[in-house]
Amino acid sequence: MLNEIVLFVARLMLLALLLINLVYLLLPSKAISQENKLEYRIEHSLLAITGAIGSAVLQFI
């Protein structure tokens, strides 16, 4: 029972990581300077990919 709860919470957290960073990618802030824009996109892309891969891995557990 506790194992199922932990897996469920982990899935929710990874899904939140994925969705929040996708929103940041699709709707970037206007306050970001041009020189930091590439770094911003790379950072949020990697975080979104991490959430997606983590969610996929948890599907097999």
Secondary structure, DSSP 8 states (H G I E B T S, - for coil): -HHHHHHHHHHHHHHHHHHHHHHHHHS--TTS-HHHHHHHHHHHHHHHHHHHHHHHHHHT-
